[in-house]
């Protein structure tokens, strides 16, 4: 599982923020490492540096192998809070998606090979 972090020009932290976010995401999403191929984390300041409540945004996009990307976002007044909230959300979304795919693979179908439901 590859973790990439991107920030806009108004987010402070530089390389230390990127390393911290990569480390946290890798640790928290470790149980999905065989399910996910890539995780992208985007930090932005929605007010472009002007300040204000809940102006830091974190969007996390997780890419399961051979499936559509999943995403979660959170806004907060601090980058770390937005990241923590978005990370909790994406863990829930990925877990639900993984279970949904497991359930599809493990269930028997009532349909016949030609796609019809017996008795209809």
TIVO-598028 format. One record per residue (C-alpha): x, y, z; residue in one letter; chain; residue number from 0. Coordinates in Angstrom, 1 decimal. Layout:
TIVO-598028
+--------+--------+--------+---+---+-----+
:     c1 :     c2 :     c3 : r : c :   k :
+--------+--------+--------+---+---+-----+
:      X :      Y :      Z : a : A : NUM :
...
+--------+--------+--------+---+---+-----+
END
This chain:
TIVO-598028
+--------+--------+--------+---+---+-----+
:     c1 :     c2 :     c3 : r : c :   k :
+--------+--------+--------+---+---+-----+
:    0.0 :    0.0 :    0.0 : x : A :   0 :
:    1.5 :    3.3 :   -1.1 : x : A :   1 :
:    0.6 :    6.5 :    0.8 : x : A :   2 :
:    1.0 :    9.9 :   -0.9 : x : A :   3 :
:    0.4 :   13.2 :    0.8 : x : A :   4 :
:   -0.2 :   16.6 :   -0.9 : x : A :   5 :
:   -0.8 :   20.0 :    0.5 : x : A :   6 :
:   -1.8 :   23.3 :   -0.9 : x : A :   7 :
:    0.4 :   26.5 :   -0.6 : x : A :   8 :
:   -1.4 :   27.6 :    2.6 : x : A :   9 :
:   -0.7 :   24.6 :    4.8 : x : A :  10 :
:    2.2 :   24.8 :    7.1 : x : A :  11 :
:    4.3 :   21.8 :    8.1 : x : A :  12 :
:    6.2 :   20.8 :    5.0 : x : A :  13 :
:    8.1 :   17.5 :    5.1 : x : A :  14 :
:    7.4 :   16.8 :    8.8 : x : A :  15 :
:    3.7 :   17.0 :    8.2 : x : A :  16 :
:    4.0 :   14.7 :    5.2 : x : A :  17 :
:    6.0 :   12.1 :    7.1 : x : A :  18 :
:    3.7 :   12.2 :   10.1 : x : A :  19 :
:    0.6 :   11.8 :    7.9 : x : A :  20 :
:    2.2 :    8.9 :    6.0 : x : A :  21 :
:    3.2 :    7.2 :    9.2 : x : A :  22 :
:   -0.2 :    7.6 :   10.8 : x : A :  23 :
:   -2.1 :    6.5 :    7.7 : x : A :  24 :
:    0.1 :    3.4 :    7.2 : x : A :  25 :
:   -0.3 :    2.4 :   10.9 : x : A :  26 :
:   -4.1 :    3.0 :   11.0 : x : A :  27 :
:   -4.8 :    1.4 :    7.7 : x : A :  28 :
:   -2.4 :   -1.6 :    8.2 : x : A :  29 :
:   -5.2 :   -4.1 :    8.3 : x : A :  30 :
:   -6.2 :   -3.1 :    4.8 : x : A :  31 :
:   -2.7 :   -3.2 :    3.3 : x : A :  32 :
:   -3.6 :   -6.2 :    1.1 : x : A :  33 :
:   -6.9 :   -4.7 :    0.0 : x : A :  34 :
:   -5.7 :   -1.1 :   -0.8 : x : A :  35 :
:   -3.1 :   -0.3 :   -3.5 : x : A :  36 :
:   -2.8 :    3.4 :   -2.8 : x : A :  37 :
:   -4.0 :    6.0 :   -0.3 : x : A :  38 :
:   -3.8 :    9.7 :   -1.2 : x : A :  39 :
:   -4.1 :   12.4 :    1.5 : x : A :  40 :
:   -4.9 :   16.0 :    0.5 : x : A :  41 :
:   -4.6 :   18.9 :    3.0 : x : A :  42 :
:   -6.0 :   22.3 :    2.1 : x : A :  43 :
:   -7.0 :   25.6 :    3.7 : x : A :  44 :
:  -10.4 :   26.5 :    2.5 : x : A :  45 :
:  -10.0 :   30.2 :    3.4 : x : A :  46 :
:   -6.6 :   30.5 :    1.7 : x : A :  47 :
:   -4.8 :   31.6 :    4.8 : x : A :  48 :
:   -7.3 :   34.1 :    6.0 : x : A :  49 :
:   -8.2 :   32.2 :    9.2 : x : A :  50 :
:  -11.5 :   31.2 :   10.5 : x : A :  51 :
:  -13.2 :   28.3 :   12.2 : x : A :  52 :
:  -13.0 :   24.9 :   10.5 : x : A :  53 :
:  -10.9 :   26.2 :    7.6 : x : A :  54 :
:   -8.5 :   23.2 :    7.4 : x : A :  55 :
:   -9.7 :   20.3 :    5.2 : x : A :  56 :
:   -8.4 :   16.8 :    4.8 : x : A :  57 :
:   -9.6 :   14.6 :    2.0 : x : A :  58 :
:   -8.4 :   11.0 :    1.9 : x : A :  59 :
:   -8.9 :    8.8 :   -1.1 : x : A :  60 :
:   -8.3 :    5.1 :   -0.8 : x : A :  61 :
:   -7.9 :    2.9 :   -3.9 : x : A :  62 :
:   -8.8 :   -0.7 :   -3.5 : x : A :  63 :
:   -7.4 :   -3.1 :   -6.1 : x : A :  64 :
:   -9.8 :   -3.5 :   -9.1 : x : A :  65 :
:  -12.5 :   -1.4 :   -7.5 : x : A :  66 :
:  -13.7 :    2.2 :   -7.6 : x : A :  67 :
:  -11.8 :    4.7 :   -5.3 : x : A :  68 :
:  -13.3 :    5.5 :   -1.9 : x : A :  69 :
:  -13.0 :    8.9 :   -0.2 : x : A :  70 :
:  -13.7 :   10.7 :    3.0 : x : A :  71 :
:  -13.2 :   14.3 :    4.1 : x : A :  72 :
:  -13.3 :   16.3 :    7.2 : x : A :  73 :
:  -13.0 :   20.0 :    8.2 : x : A :  74 :
:  -11.5 :   21.3 :   11.4 : x : A :  75 :
:   -9.7 :   24.3 :   12.8 : x : A :  76 :
:   -6.4 :   22.3 :   13.0 : x : A :  77 :
:   -4.8 :   20.2 :   10.3 : x : A :  78 :
:   -4.3 :   17.3 :   12.8 : x : A :  79 :
:   -8.0 :   17.3 :   13.8 : x : A :  80 :
:   -9.2 :   17.3 :   10.2 : x : A :  81 :
:   -6.7 :   14.4 :    9.4 : x : A :  82 :
:   -7.8 :   12.4 :   12.5 : x : A :  83 :
:  -11.5 :   12.8 :   11.6 : x : A :  84 :
:  -11.0 :   12.0 :    7.9 : x : A :  85 :
:   -8.8 :    8.9 :    8.8 : x : A :  86 :
:  -11.6 :    7.5 :   11.1 : x : A :  87 :
:  -14.1 :    8.0 :    8.3 : x : A :  88 :
:  -12.0 :    6.3 :    5.6 : x : A :  89 :
:  -11.3 :    3.4 :    7.9 : x : A :  90 :
:  -15.1 :    2.9 :    8.3 : x : A :  91 :
:  -15.7 :    3.3 :    4.6 : x : A :  92 :
:  -12.9 :    0.9 :    3.5 : x : A :  93 :
:  -14.0 :   -1.6 :    6.2 : x : A :  94 :
:  -17.6 :   -1.5 :    4.9 : x : A :  95 :
:  -16.5 :   -1.8 :    1.3 : x : A :  96 :
:  -14.2 :   -4.7 :    2.1 : x : A :  97 :
:  -17.0 :   -6.6 :    3.9 : x : A :  98 :
:  -19.4 :   -5.9 :    1.0 : x : A :  99 :
:  -17.0 :   -7.4 :   -1.5 : x : A : 100 :
:  -16.3 :  -10.4 :    0.8 : x : A : 101 :
:  -20.0 :  -11.0 :    1.2 : x : A : 102 :
:  -20.5 :  -10.9 :   -2.6 : x : A : 103 :
:  -17.8 :  -13.5 :   -3.2 : x : A : 104 :
:  -19.0 :  -15.8 :   -0.4 : x : A : 105 :
:  -22.7 :  -16.0 :   -1.1 : x : A : 106 :
:  -24.4 :  -18.6 :   -3.2 : x : A : 107 :
:  -26.9 :  -17.3 :   -5.8 : x : A : 108 :
:  -30.4 :  -18.4 :   -6.4 : x : A : 109 :
:  -30.1 :  -17.5 :  -10.0 : x : A : 110 :
:  -29.6 :  -20.1 :  -12.7 : x : A : 111 :
:  -26.6 :  -19.9 :  -15.1 : x : A : 112 :
:  -28.6 :  -18.0 :  -17.6 : x : A : 113 :
:  -29.5 :  -15.3 :  -15.1 : x : A : 114 :
:  -33.1 :  -16.2 :  -14.4 : x : A : 115 :
:  -34.6 :  -16.7 :  -10.9 : x : A : 116 :
:  -36.2 :  -20.2 :  -10.7 : x : A : 117 :
:  -40.0 :  -20.1 :  -10.5 : x : A : 118 :
:  -40.3 :  -16.8 :  -12.3 : x : A : 119 :
+--------+--------+--------+---+---+-----+
END
